Amino acid sequence: MERQTLFVTSHEKIRVTAAVVVSVERSSKELLVRDMHLFPNETLRSLLYVGCSDGTLHVCQCLTCLNQEEVRYDVRTTCLHKKSLSTYGEKKVDEKGTDFVQDGIVFLHVDNRLSNPQLLVIVDGSLDALHCEGLESSGIFQHLPLPSGAASVCCVARGQDYVLHHAQRLAVLIKRWIVLVEYTERDSRILQSGTETQEPAAAESLYILAPEDTQTMAWQRDFIVTGSLKEYCVFDVNTHHLRERMGVVDTLTQGLLCRYVEGFGESSYILIRISDDQLALFDATTETDLETVSPVQFSESVVDVAWAPPFFIGIKADGGVLMRSWLDGEDEFPHINASSAYSTSGFDGAPQQVHSTPLGIYGLCGRSVQFLLLMPRKTIVALYIDAGLYERALRYVDHTHTAEKDVHLRRVYNVCARHALMEKKYTEAFHYFELASTPTQELLELVPELRRSPKDTDAWKVKVTPTLSSGEAYQDLYELLLRRRSLGLGSNTEEQSAIEFAIFLLYVLECVPYTDDELADMFLLSSTLVPEECLRYVSEDGIRPKPMIVPLVLACDGRFSEALECCQAQRLVHEAAVVLQMSGEEQLYMQYFPWMLSVDINAALLAVVRPQLRAPSVSMILPMLLGYGGYPLHDYLHFLIFMEGNTQRELHTLYATNLIDIVCSLQSFGVEGLKATSVKVRAGEESGIRGAARRALLVFLQLSSHYEADVVLSWLQGAGLVEEEVLAMKQAGDHIGALTKLVYELNDVAAAVRYCEEQHARELQSRRGNVFKWSLETKEFNESAALPACDEPLHETFADRDDSVWLAGNRYMVQGSRAFNEYFNILLHVLLVPPAGKKRLLSEALWVLNEHSPCINPLSVMTTLPSEVCVAEISSYLVRAFQTLCNQVQMAEINANSVASMVADAERHNALLRQRCVYVDEKRPCAVCGKALGVGVIAVFPNLKATHFRCFHAQELDPERGVPFRPDL
């Protein structure tokens, strides 16, 4: 903040006792608001009223504008006129200064809410209102029945709800009486508690009795806070009652302080001094305890505070200031060195009073009125940025600019980025460059080694020196360029060309670490790299020869054969794979792919397992990989099936048989090549690469429906992969075989039950028209049907509702019941007719009957059970089955009756609604007022009387029944 002196008294014995600054108008005709900043070539005109101890009122004009650099405000003050308001006659100050008026002007306030603004003044103990222009007295306070004595303190009501209080209000302290006055342009009256009467009222009802030695007071909404040498008190202006008080413990050498302070937005506070080095803000409208007020927190003790939006300013005892923006929380404005061009200065000594204006604060400092001007927006942002507080600068810009906010923010983003780059804060710098959408060519001017050299110069031959001081800086720039490149892939703009060439130079100059995949991605997707320029750097006589990059550059120029020969000569298989992908020519695949497989099979596979526009045919690549088998063949088939979505039965079958071969070859290995232990583990949970291979096989057999199940089963026989056999049999439709494997080889009847429930659920879905489809894109393996570990019950699946009950062969269906699961009959057959060498599991069969009797058709059970099973063994099942059958028949009848009853209720309801319809035309009379209803909103009483909507809420209605008092209508 910069100090400007607005007024100085003419004599050293004359003090400034009161002052007020009023903003009048802006030359741009913009509105006058609290949070205001001037534009270039704009002037703010203000009036300064200064009251002195000799009773003289001075009127000055202040013109504020930005200087030419727009970094500070200039203020020019002109004295318009002065007038002596003293009632003691014309007493002059002699040379010794012993004879002067003792009281003078102690209070000034300009009321702008009146149509003709008036200046409220207390001079020599008398309250008066003056016209702001001619300073003539309006005389509105002359007839007031004020107590005898001189007025020493005055405050105006602030923070008022002007919808409720149209007139202005103020409070005057005369001796110990606080007089509340309400005034308009022409009249005034005293506010008293209770109801006004024509009879003379007692002083206790007219005035408020203040504490002894009261020296200051402030009025907020409906409360007045007073300060005396002993205590602070809060009075309710409506009742004149004391609400609370707080004693003053310490002796306040700085004097009492009790002043209204406007906060941020609509908030307001009463500022009080608790001790010499502690202030507090008290909101009388919400807080009820003075003892618990929150102290004002600054890094140093302050003696006064004021708001100059968005800053909260604290004044120190020496006149210095501390600033804190509400946008920054508890963080203070950065301290500026005295040598800085934007150095902050404060008052020349501690001011007696401090007040706020839109452009700063002003204080009364003995003989002068000093004005501390806020810095312009540009300067405040610059100070934030110079201190490295970029986020606070951005918050300030976002708050102060409303028009073209994005333009201002981008400009500040760019400035913050350049400052952070200069301060070597590279992460922040490139973050702000990205937010500012700084063009890449402009950004690369800061890193000249990554720019394209002109073709007609030899600048590229000069030794390259890094501009940035750390590898992290280049890494941040690299990540920024990668994000921009991904957004512009396929375009041939100058921006994209600069981005791709800069990334290329980052690779060549080894400014950032990169992988082979990143390098391949750069050349595969590039559309702007110029081979001649690239060869200047990577060729043998270039700046940084890179034999591994030369083939890729040649491929960009379409010289694929030359590039592949270069790769073969240097045994660069990974680069050769990239060149093959870029070419897409099958002849080159036939010529070079076998060599690549023989040198580095994993790197060679990259040429066929990455998406490309012109992929080689499967008939050409597959024979080359069949001889290798194993994982190379698996990776290629996995790419074709799961990435390309190939559904050829031969490929799916080959994928499954190849995985079976891998699993079998790893049969004796477990974790990291060690022999597997004899502990029984679930399928797919084996350790090591065998477990991963088996999980892949299980997932594929469950998800795919395109492999030839018979061929896969022939490979699985004798391999010891029972779970895989179950899945393959399910695919082949051999449910008896699958259930036999689950029951007799895996010894898991629960898994067999889940198998039956799952197959039945699929059958129900197919009946509804929703054919169950396996999605090859889903990589999760559902083990509930094949593995014995899960005992969670499957959710019940209900059949379509039907109103009939019938017996048809082996199917029995009832309304609302679940369709009988015929797969349980197959399971019963498997349990009771075991394969050769196995025993019949009669107890398990009876357990299935008892546990799942509602799902099993009794007729099928009777035909499935062998003749040697006696009725006594299945009697419990038969009882439950027939009970369930009877209950279902009864439930079907109940449901049918319920439906009929609901239909009848609906018909009766519709008939009743038709009877209650009210037909209204324009001539129908209102049931309340009797006038025609006309066109508009109508309402209807419970007795079907139609009324106007306004009459519906009228008072001429029967409160008991809600009907009108017009029985004739």
PETA-V162900 format. One record per residue. N is the residue number from 1. OMEGA is omega in degrees with one decimal (none if undefined). Layout:
N	OMEGA
N	OMEGA
//
This chain:
1	-178.1
2	-176.6
3	172.6
4	177.7
5	-177.2
6	-174.7
7	175.6
8	-179.8
9	-175.5
10	-178.0
11	-176.7
12	178.5
13	179.7
14	-178.6
15	171.9
16	-176.6
17	178.6
18	178.1
19	176.6
20	177.6
21	-178.1
22	175.5
23	-175.0
24	-177.4
25	173.4
26	-177.9
27	178.5
28	-178.9
29	174.8
30	-178.5
31	174.8
32	-179.2
33	-178.9
34	-178.2
35	-168.9
36	173.7
37	-179.0
38	175.8
39	174.9
40	179.8
41	178.3
42	-178.7
43	174.5
44	178.6
45	-179.9
46	174.9
47	179.2
48	175.2
49	-176.4
50	174.3
51	-175.4
52	-177.3
53	177.8
54	177.2
55	-179.3
56	177.1
57	179.1
58	177.4
59	-179.0
60	174.6
61	-179.5
62	176.8
63	-177.3
64	178.7
65	176.7
66	174.6
67	-174.2
68	179.4
69	179.3
70	-179.5
71	177.5
72	178.2
73	172.3
74	-179.9
75	175.3
76	-177.0
77	178.3
78	178.6
79	-178.4
80	177.2
81	178.3
82	-178.8
83	177.7
84	179.8
85	-176.6
86	178.7
87	-178.2
88	-177.5
89	-174.5
90	177.0
91	-177.9
92	176.5
93	-179.7
94	-175.9
95	-180.0
96	178.5
97	-177.3
98	-174.3
99	175.8
100	-177.9
101	-170.0
102	-173.5
103	-178.1
104	-178.7
105	-176.6
106	-177.7
107	174.9
108	175.9
109	178.5
110	179.6
111	-178.8
112	-177.1
113	175.3
114	179.8
115	172.3
116	-174.4
117	-178.6
118	-179.5
119	176.2
120	-173.8
121	168.5
122	-179.3
123	-178.4
124	176.3
125	-177.9
126	178.0
127	-179.7
128	176.5
129	-178.0
130	170.9
131	-172.0
132	-176.0
133	-176.3
134	-179.0
135	174.5
136	179.8
137	177.1
138	174.9
139	-176.8
140	-178.2
141	-172.8
142	-175.6
143	-176.9
144	176.8
145	-178.0
146	175.3
147	178.0
148	-179.7
149	-178.4
150	175.4
151	-176.6
152	-177.1
153	176.7
154	174.3
155	178.2
156	178.6
157	-178.7
158	179.8
159	-175.2
160	169.6
161	-173.2
162	171.5
163	179.3
164	-177.2
165	-178.9
166	-179.3
167	177.9
168	-177.5
169	175.7
170	178.5
171	-179.5
172	177.0
173	177.0
174	-170.9
175	178.8
176	-177.6
177	173.1
178	-178.4
179	177.9
180	-174.0
181	173.0
182	-173.2
183	172.7
184	179.8
185	-172.3
186	-171.0
187	177.0
188	177.8
189	-179.9
190	175.8
191	178.7
192	179.3
193	178.5
194	-177.5
195	179.9
196	176.5
197	179.6
198	-177.8
199	177.5
200	-177.3
201	177.7
202	-178.9
203	-178.6
204	179.3
205	179.7
206	-171.0
207	174.7
208	178.9
209	-178.2
210	175.3
211	-179.2
212	179.5
213	175.3
214	-175.0
215	-176.3
216	176.7
217	178.9
218	-174.7
219	176.3
220	-178.1
221	-177.3
222	-176.6
223	175.4
224	177.5
225	179.5
226	178.3
227	177.5
228	-178.5
229	-175.4
230	-171.8
231	167.6
232	-178.1
233	177.2
234	179.8
235	173.6
236	-175.4
237	-179.5
238	-177.9
239	-176.5
240	-177.8
241	174.7
242	-179.0
243	179.3
244	178.7
245	178.2
246	-178.0
247	175.4
248	-174.5
249	-174.9
250	173.5
251	-174.9
252	179.5
253	177.8
254	-179.4
255	178.7
256	177.2
257	177.5
258	-172.5
259	175.9
260	-178.7
261	175.2
262	179.2
263	179.0
264	178.9
265	-178.8
266	-176.0
267	177.5
268	-175.0
269	167.5
270	180.0
271	178.2
272	177.1
273	-179.6
274	177.8
275	-175.9
276	-177.4
277	-177.6
278	175.1
279	178.8
280	175.5
281	-175.3
282	176.0
283	-175.0
284	-177.8
285	-177.0
286	-178.0
287	-175.4
288	-176.3
289	178.0
290	-177.2
291	-174.5
292	-179.5
293	-178.0
294	179.0
295	175.4
296	-174.7
297	169.9
298	179.6
299	176.5
300	179.8
301	-179.4
302	-178.7
303	178.0
304	179.0
305	176.5
306	177.9
307	167.7
308	-167.3
309	0.3
310	-174.1
311	172.2
312	-168.5
313	175.7
314	-179.1
315	-179.3
316	-176.8
317	178.8
318	-179.9
319	176.8
320	-176.1
321	171.0
322	-176.0
323	177.2
324	-179.7
325	176.5
326	177.4
327	-173.9
328	-179.3
329	-177.7
330	-177.4
331	-179.8
332	177.1
333	-175.0
334	176.6
335	-177.1
336	177.8
337	-178.1
338	-178.8
339	-178.3
340	177.6
341	-179.6
342	-175.0
343	-178.2
344	176.7
345	-178.4
346	179.5
347	173.9
348	-173.0
349	-178.2
350	179.8
351	176.9
352	179.0
353	179.0
354	179.0
355	-175.6
356	169.0
357	-179.7
358	-175.9
359	178.0
360	179.6
361	175.8
362	-176.5
363	178.9
364	-174.6
365	177.5
366	-178.1
367	-171.8
368	169.9
369	-176.7
370	-175.2
371	173.6
372	-175.8
373	169.8
374	175.5
375	174.5
376	-176.5
377	-178.4
378	-179.1
379	179.4
380	178.4
381	179.1
382	178.6
383	175.6
384	-176.3
385	178.3
386	178.2
387	180.0
388	-178.3
389	-171.5
390	-178.9
391	178.6
392	175.9
393	-179.4
394	176.9
395	179.6
396	179.0
397	179.0
398	-179.3
399	-170.9
400	-177.6
401	175.5
402	177.7
403	179.0
404	-177.5
405	-178.3
406	178.9
407	179.3
408	-179.5
409	179.3
410	178.6
411	179.7
412	174.0
413	-177.4
414	179.0
415	178.2
416	-179.1
417	-179.4
418	178.0
419	178.4
420	177.2
421	178.3
422	178.7
423	178.4
424	171.4
425	-165.7
426	179.6
427	177.9
428	-177.1
429	-177.2
430	172.8
431	-179.7
432	173.7
433	179.2
434	178.3
435	-179.5
436	-176.6
437	178.9
438	178.8
439	-176.2
440	180.0
441	176.0
442	178.5
443	-177.6
444	173.4
445	177.4
446	178.6
447	-170.8
448	-178.9
449	179.5
450	178.9
451	178.0
452	179.8
453	176.6
454	-175.8
455	-175.4
456	178.3
457	177.8
458	-177.7
459	-177.3
460	179.5
461	-178.9
462	178.9
463	-176.8
464	175.6
465	-178.6
466	177.9
467	-178.9
468	-169.1
469	-177.3
470	176.8
471	177.9
472	178.8
473	178.2
474	178.5
475	177.1
476	176.9
477	179.5
478	179.1
479	176.2
480	179.8
481	178.0
482	179.2
483	179.0
484	179.8
485	-179.3
486	179.6
487	-176.2
488	-178.7
489	178.4
490	179.6
491	-178.6
492	-179.1
493	176.5
494	177.5
495	179.8
496	178.5
497	178.7
498	-179.8
499	-175.3
500	178.7
501	177.3
502	177.0
503	177.5
504	179.8
505	175.3
506	176.9
507	-174.1
508	-178.0
509	178.0
510	177.2
511	-179.5
512	172.4
513	-179.6
514	-179.4
515	176.9
516	178.9
517	178.2
518	178.1
519	178.2
520	178.6
521	179.9
522	-175.6
523	-179.9
524	-173.9
525	-177.2
526	177.9
527	-175.2
528	-178.6
529	178.6
530	-174.8
531	-178.4
532	179.1
533	-179.0
534	-178.9
535	175.4
536	-176.1
537	-168.0
538	179.6
539	-175.2
540	179.7
541	-179.1
542	-179.1
543	-179.7
544	-179.3
545	-179.6
546	-177.8
547	-178.2
548	-178.2
549	-178.0
550	179.0
551	179.9
552	177.4
553	177.4
554	178.5
555	175.9
556	179.8
557	179.6
558	-179.0
559	-172.8
560	-178.3
561	177.6
562	179.8
563	-179.5
564	175.8
565	177.5
566	177.7
567	-178.7
568	-179.4
569	-177.8
570	179.1
571	178.5
572	-174.5
573	-178.3
574	178.6
575	177.3
576	177.6
577	178.2
578	-179.6
579	178.0
580	177.9
581	179.2
582	-178.7
583	-177.6
584	-178.7
585	-177.1
586	179.1
587	177.8
588	174.7
589	-179.5
590	-174.1
591	-169.9
592	-175.0
593	176.6
594	177.6
595	-179.9
596	178.6
597	-177.5
598	-177.9
599	-177.5
600	-172.4
601	-179.5
602	178.1
603	-179.8
604	-179.1
605	179.3
606	179.8
607	-175.9
608	-177.4
609	174.0
610	-179.9
611	179.0
612	-176.1
613	-179.0
614	-178.5
615	177.0
616	-176.7
617	179.9
618	-178.1
619	178.9
620	-174.1
621	-172.9
622	178.3
623	179.4
624	-176.5
625	-178.6
626	180.0
627	179.0
628	179.1
629	173.8
630	-175.2
631	174.4
632	177.7
633	179.2
634	-179.2
635	-179.6
636	179.1
637	177.5
638	177.6
639	-178.3
640	-173.1
641	-172.3
642	179.7
643	-178.4
644	179.1
645	178.8
646	-177.4
647	178.3
648	-176.4
649	-178.6
650	-179.7
651	178.6
652	178.8
653	178.8
654	178.2
655	-178.9
656	-177.9
657	177.4
658	177.0
659	177.6
660	178.9
661	178.8
662	-178.4
663	-179.3
664	179.5
665	178.2
666	-172.8
667	-172.9
668	-177.3
669	179.6
670	-175.5
671	172.4
672	174.5
673	178.6
674	180.0
675	-178.8
676	177.6
677	-178.5
678	-179.5
679	-179.3
680	177.9
681	178.8
682	179.6
683	-179.8
684	180.0
685	175.7
686	-179.2
687	175.0
688	-176.3
689	177.4
690	177.1
691	178.0
692	179.6
693	-179.0
694	175.5
695	177.5
696	179.2
697	178.5
698	179.1
699	-177.4
700	-178.6
701	179.5
702	-174.1
703	-174.0
704	174.9
705	-174.2
706	-179.4
707	178.9
708	-172.9
709	-178.2
710	179.6
711	-179.5
712	178.3
713	178.7
714	176.5
715	-176.9
716	-177.8
717	178.4
718	-179.3
719	-179.7
720	-179.9
721	-172.9
722	-179.0
723	178.3
724	177.5
725	178.6
726	-179.9
727	179.4
728	177.1
729	175.8
730	178.5
731	-180.0
732	-179.3
733	179.5
734	-177.0
735	177.1
736	178.8
737	-179.2
738	179.5
739	177.5
740	178.1
741	-178.4
742	-173.6
743	-168.6
744	179.4
745	176.8
746	178.0
747	-176.0
748	178.8
749	179.2
750	177.0
751	177.3
752	177.2
753	178.1
754	176.6
755	179.8
756	-179.5
757	179.6
758	179.6
759	179.1
760	177.9
761	177.4
762	-179.1
763	178.1
764	178.3
765	178.6
766	176.7
767	180.0
768	178.9
769	178.3
770	-177.5
771	-177.1
772	-179.3
773	173.9
774	179.4
775	179.3
776	-179.3
777	179.7
778	-173.5
779	-178.1
780	179.5
781	-180.0
782	-174.7
783	-172.0
784	-176.0
785	-171.8
786	-172.8
787	-171.4
788	-171.1
789	-172.6
790	178.2
791	-178.3
792	179.9
793	177.1
794	178.6
795	-179.5
796	178.7
797	-174.4
798	178.6
799	177.9
800	-179.5
801	179.1
802	-176.3
803	-174.3
804	175.9
805	-176.0
806	172.8
807	-178.7
808	179.9
809	-179.4
810	-177.5
811	178.5
812	-176.9
813	-178.7
814	179.3
815	176.1
816	-178.4
817	178.4
818	178.8
819	179.7
820	-177.5
821	-177.9
822	179.7
823	173.7
824	175.6
825	176.9
826	179.2
827	176.7
828	178.8
829	-179.6
830	-179.0
831	-174.9
832	177.7
833	-175.2
834	174.0
835	-176.9
836	177.5
837	-179.8
838	179.7
839	177.6
840	-177.3
841	-176.7
842	-179.7
843	177.3
844	178.9
845	178.2
846	176.4
847	177.6
848	179.6
849	-176.4
850	-175.9
851	-172.9
852	-178.4
853	-179.8
854	-175.3
855	-173.3
856	180.0
857	-178.6
858	179.9
859	177.9
860	178.9
861	-177.1
862	179.2
863	-177.0
864	-176.9
865	176.8
866	-173.2
867	-176.7
868	177.0
869	-178.0
870	-177.8
871	-178.4
872	-178.6
873	-177.7
874	-177.4
875	-179.4
876	178.0
877	-177.9
878	179.0
879	-179.6
880	-178.2
881	-178.4
882	174.5
883	177.6
884	179.8
885	-179.6
886	179.1
887	-179.9
888	177.3
889	178.6
890	178.5
891	177.9
892	178.2
893	179.1
894	179.6
895	179.4
896	177.5
897	179.0
898	179.2
899	179.2
900	178.9
901	178.7
902	178.5
903	179.0
904	177.8
905	179.7
906	179.1
907	178.6
908	179.7
909	179.1
910	178.5
911	179.2
912	177.6
913	178.8
914	178.4
915	-175.9
916	178.7
917	179.4
918	179.7
919	-174.2
920	169.9
921	-174.9
922	-175.4
923	-179.2
924	-177.6
925	175.7
926	-177.0
927	-178.4
928	-175.3
929	178.6
930	179.1
931	179.7
932	-178.2
933	179.5
934	-179.3
935	-180.0
936	-179.1
937	179.6
938	176.2
939	-176.1
940	176.0
941	177.0
942	178.2
943	176.1
944	174.0
945	-179.7
946	-179.2
947	166.9
948	-179.3
949	178.6
950	179.1
951	-179.6
952	-179.8
953	-178.9
954	-177.4
955	-176.3
956	-177.6
957	175.7
958	-176.6
959	-178.3
960	-174.3
961	-178.8
962	-179.4
963	-177.6
964	177.7
965	-179.2
966	-177.2
967	-178.4
968	-178.6
969	none
//
